[in-house]
Amino acid sequence: MGTRRRSQDERDEITVEIGYALFSACFLGGVVFATIAGPAAVWHLPPAVEHSLVATGTVVGGVLAVLRVVLVLWRFGS
């Protein structure tokens, strides 16, 4: 980590990479959530199972989205 000023090109590159990381993380989280919680929306399941699927989809999708952001930005930094 240096103290030199970054050029406009470097700042733009960082901004695009952050945008890509966030967009791909939202997409991944949404797909994972829909995959896990989708059956609760399609079929008539017991309320406990529906709640379990939605909660699991939310947690797994959120964790994978955060991991996606971290990994994309980590790879960019190296």
Secondary structure by P-SEA (a helix, b strand, c coil): cccccccaaaaaaaaaaaaaaaaaaaaaaaaaaaaaacccccccccaaaaaaaaaaaaaaaaaaaaaaaaaaaaaaac
